[in-house]
Amino acid sequence: MNCSALWPPPGVDPLNHWGHVAGAFGCSPALERPFLLCIRGVRPYEYETHPMRSVAAYDDTGVLLYQGGNLVFPMSTHAYQLNSKLSPDVDGDGRGDVGTITPGRYVLKDKRAGKYPTFHLTTPEGSDRIPCYRDTNHDGIISHGEAEKIWTATAILLHGGIDDPPDSPHHYSIGCLCVPLTWRREMVAKCVPDGLIDCVLATAEEVLRVVPSGPENNA
């Protein structure tokens, strides 16, 4: 799908563009705390969406809004692996079924532990039971049938990916969000003093429905 309209056009203030989009997903105009929009299915500034797959790649987009600015960076919103011994075997085939969290509203909290920034993901109500799909046939794709069954996952984090330094505790995902180290450090810097970031995960198609057009995009 062509998604060129996702990105601020020439002459448009990016903060105005992303503020409009974030507002449609419930972001407070005052930005009392930062707001992270995770866009699934498109890399930053690419014009075509792609199907979600379990691959070790930052092939999604993060947009962080904070008072006075915004940042756009690559991230991953899906599992990296096809199976894992650490994942529950929900269908009894002897292979752990990795999870990929569903689109929705969440909260990130800086764990403030160690030299590599890591955030804990909860629901807005504070629960660590996060809705997810599970890849029960281990083909790296969430089929229509697999998407019809919603499971829950716990201990979901936002952490590093495959390019994190060797001594980082996280390089792969069986359900967590992955963000490069440079951008995680930016997130930490923007969420002081309470360490909280409001977070919405949406597909590129969902974001396209609320992208501004016309005069309001030039306000």
Backbone torsions as a table, in degrees:
resi	resn	phi	psi	omega
1	MET	NA	136.3	175.1
2	ASN	-71.0	128.3	-178.0
3	CYS	-129.4	28.1	-178.4
4	SER	-59.2	-27.2	-179.1
5	ALA	-69.6	-11.5	177.8
6	LEU	-61.7	-32.9	-168.2
7	TRP	-96.6	145.2	-179.8
8	PRO	-57.7	127.4	178.8
9	PRO	-73.4	164.1	179.0
10	PRO	-55.2	137.4	178.1
11	GLY	87.2	-4.0	-179.7
12	VAL	-104.2	132.9	178.2
13	ASP	-63.4	118.5	-179.7
14	PRO	-56.6	-36.7	-179.0
15	LEU	-65.8	-36.3	176.3
16	ASN	-66.3	-43.8	179.4
17	HIS	-60.8	-53.8	-176.8
18	TRP	-71.7	-29.9	176.0
19	GLY	-62.3	-40.2	176.8
20	HIS	-62.2	-47.1	-179.7
21	VAL	-61.7	-48.9	-178.1
22	ALA	-62.6	-37.4	177.9
23	GLY	-60.9	-35.9	178.3
24	ALA	-66.1	-22.5	177.9
25	PHE	-100.2	14.2	172.2
26	GLY	97.0	9.5	178.7
27	CYS	-70.5	135.5	177.2
28	SER	-69.8	132.7	177.8
29	PRO	-58.0	-28.8	-178.4
30	ALA	-78.7	-13.3	-179.6
31	LEU	48.9	54.9	177.3
32	GLU	-55.3	-31.8	169.1
33	ARG	-139.6	158.2	-176.5
34	PRO	-58.3	158.0	-177.3
35	PHE	-129.6	122.2	178.9
36	LEU	-107.0	118.5	172.9
37	LEU	-99.6	118.1	178.7
38	CYS	-100.6	116.5	-176.7
39	ILE	-103.4	112.1	-177.1
40	ARG	-86.9	132.2	171.7
41	GLY	102.7	8.6	176.0
42	VAL	-155.3	138.4	174.3
43	ARG	-78.9	159.2	179.7
44	PRO	-54.6	126.9	172.9
45	TYR	67.2	12.6	172.1
46	GLU	-84.4	154.6	-172.5
47	TYR	-102.9	0.0	178.1
48	GLU	-130.1	137.0	175.5
49	THR	-78.4	166.3	176.0
50	HIS	-138.1	154.7	177.3
51	PRO	-65.8	148.3	177.6
52	MET	-74.7	132.8	177.4
53	ARG	-138.6	153.7	173.9
54	SER	-81.6	94.7	179.7
55	VAL	-139.1	154.3	179.0
56	ALA	-83.4	80.5	-175.7
57	ALA	-155.5	145.7	171.4
58	TYR	-87.9	78.4	-174.6
59	ASP	-110.3	18.4	173.0
60	ASP	-119.7	-179.5	-175.0
61	THR	-125.6	136.3	171.2
62	GLY	-111.5	135.5	174.8
63	VAL	-123.8	112.5	-179.9
64	LEU	-102.0	120.6	174.8
65	LEU	-105.8	138.7	178.2
66	TYR	-146.5	169.0	-176.4
67	GLN	-60.4	113.4	176.5
68	GLY	95.8	-1.0	-178.6
69	GLY	-173.0	-178.8	176.6
70	ASN	-152.1	156.7	177.8
71	LEU	-131.2	140.7	176.2
72	VAL	-121.2	129.0	-175.0
73	PHE	-150.9	161.2	177.4
74	PRO	-77.2	148.3	176.7
75	MET	-157.3	177.5	175.3
76	SER	-126.6	133.3	178.9
77	THR	-112.8	13.4	-174.5
78	HIS	-132.3	169.7	175.7
79	ALA	-66.3	153.6	174.2
80	TYR	-89.9	-33.1	-166.5
81	GLN	-105.0	163.1	178.7
82	LEU	-89.5	-22.6	175.9
83	ASN	-163.3	165.6	-179.9
84	SER	-159.6	141.4	175.6
85	LYS	-67.8	-17.3	179.7
86	LEU	-86.0	-8.4	179.6
87	SER	-96.3	149.9	177.7
88	PRO	-68.2	146.0	176.3
89	ASP	-94.6	86.6	-170.1
90	VAL	-76.5	-18.8	-178.8
91	ASP	-110.6	2.7	173.3
92	GLY	73.8	23.9	-179.5
93	ASP	-92.3	4.4	177.6
94	GLY	88.3	1.9	179.0
95	ARG	-123.7	132.2	179.7
96	GLY	-65.1	133.6	-174.1
97	ASP	-97.2	104.4	-176.9
98	VAL	-65.1	154.1	-178.6
99	GLY	-108.7	154.5	170.8
100	THR	-133.0	121.0	-171.8
101	ILE	-67.6	151.8	-176.7
102	THR	-83.4	155.8	171.6
103	PRO	-56.1	144.8	-178.6
104	GLY	164.4	-172.4	-178.1
105	ARG	-103.6	134.3	-176.3
106	TYR	-141.6	176.7	173.8
107	VAL	-132.4	136.1	175.8
108	LEU	-106.1	136.5	177.0
109	LYS	-126.4	124.0	178.5
110	ASP	-61.4	121.8	-179.5
111	LYS	-74.2	-19.8	177.0
112	ARG	51.2	46.2	-179.7
113	ALA	-134.2	121.7	177.8
114	GLY	84.2	174.2	-175.5
115	LYS	-88.0	-6.7	179.0
116	TYR	-110.3	111.4	-174.1
117	PRO	-54.4	134.7	178.3
118	THR	-139.9	138.2	179.1
119	PHE	-117.6	144.4	175.2
120	HIS	-95.7	134.5	-179.3
121	LEU	-101.0	130.5	174.0
122	THR	-132.9	171.5	168.5
123	THR	-74.7	166.2	176.8
124	PRO	-58.7	-24.8	179.0
125	GLU	-82.5	-5.5	177.5
126	GLY	97.3	4.6	179.5
127	SER	-79.5	142.2	175.7
128	ASP	-95.5	10.7	175.3
129	ARG	-91.6	104.4	-171.0
130	ILE	-103.9	129.4	178.7
131	PRO	-66.0	140.3	-178.4
132	CYS	-151.0	159.8	166.4
133	TYR	-91.3	157.3	174.5
134	ARG	-128.8	134.3	-178.3
135	ASP	-84.7	84.8	-172.3
136	THR	-76.1	-21.4	177.9
137	ASN	-100.9	1.3	170.1
138	HIS	60.9	37.0	176.8
139	ASP	-101.8	2.8	178.4
140	GLY	82.3	3.1	-177.9
141	ILE	-126.2	137.1	173.9
142	ILE	-88.2	106.8	-178.7
143	SER	-74.8	170.4	177.7
144	HIS	-58.3	-42.3	179.9
145	GLY	-65.0	-40.9	178.8
146	GLU	-67.6	-33.4	180.0
147	ALA	-71.9	-18.4	179.8
148	GLU	-74.7	-20.3	-178.9
149	LYS	-106.7	117.3	179.7
150	ILE	-100.8	123.6	176.8
151	TRP	-104.7	-174.2	172.4
152	THR	-126.9	152.1	177.0
153	ALA	-130.9	150.2	177.5
154	THR	-120.8	168.7	180.0
155	ALA	58.6	37.9	177.1
156	ILE	-81.4	129.6	-177.5
157	LEU	-123.2	165.8	160.9
158	LEU	-109.9	115.2	-174.1
159	HIS	-143.3	-166.9	-178.0
160	GLY	-76.7	168.2	178.1
161	GLY	-117.8	-154.1	-170.7
162	ILE	-63.5	-22.8	-177.0
163	ASP	-96.7	6.8	177.6
164	ASP	-64.3	155.8	179.8
165	PRO	-55.6	155.5	-175.9
166	PRO	-55.9	-32.7	-177.6
167	ASP	-89.2	4.7	174.9
168	SER	-68.9	142.4	-178.8
169	PRO	-76.0	-10.3	-174.8
170	HIS	-132.3	125.9	176.2
171	HIS	-132.7	-16.0	-177.6
172	TYR	-132.1	164.4	-177.9
173	SER	-129.4	134.0	169.1
174	ILE	-117.2	26.7	177.6
175	GLY	154.8	-17.0	-176.1
176	CYS	-81.8	161.9	171.1
177	LEU	-81.7	143.3	179.3
178	CYS	-122.8	133.3	-179.9
179	VAL	-137.2	136.1	177.7
180	PRO	-57.3	152.2	-173.7
181	LEU	-56.7	-44.2	-178.4
182	THR	-54.6	-42.8	-176.8
183	TRP	-79.1	-30.1	174.3
184	ARG	-63.8	-38.5	177.7
185	ARG	-64.1	-37.4	175.8
186	GLU	-64.0	-40.3	178.6
187	MET	-60.8	-43.6	179.0
188	VAL	-61.1	-43.3	-178.1
189	ALA	-65.1	-30.3	-175.6
190	LYS	-88.5	-11.4	-174.3
191	CYS	-108.1	19.5	173.7
192	VAL	-76.7	149.8	6.0
193	PRO	-95.1	-13.9	-171.1
194	ASP	-89.6	-9.1	177.0
195	GLY	74.2	17.9	-176.4
196	LEU	-108.9	141.9	175.4
197	ILE	-134.0	125.7	171.2
198	ASP	-71.4	144.3	-172.4
199	CYS	-140.8	133.6	171.7
200	VAL	-126.9	130.6	173.3
201	LEU	-105.2	126.7	-179.7
202	ALA	-142.0	153.9	174.1
203	THR	-76.7	158.7	177.6
204	ALA	-57.5	-37.2	179.5
205	GLU	-63.1	-40.1	178.6
206	GLU	-65.6	-39.1	179.9
207	VAL	-68.7	-38.5	179.9
208	LEU	-58.3	-30.4	-178.1
209	ARG	-67.8	-21.0	-176.3
210	VAL	-115.8	4.8	177.8
211	VAL	-62.0	134.4	-178.3
212	PRO	-69.4	150.2	174.4
213	SER	-145.6	154.6	178.4
214	GLY	80.7	-157.8	-172.0
215	PRO	-58.3	-34.7	-175.7
216	GLU	-65.2	-20.1	179.4
217	ASN	-80.0	-6.3	178.8
218	ASN	-117.3	13.9	-176.7
219	ALA	-66.7	NA	NA
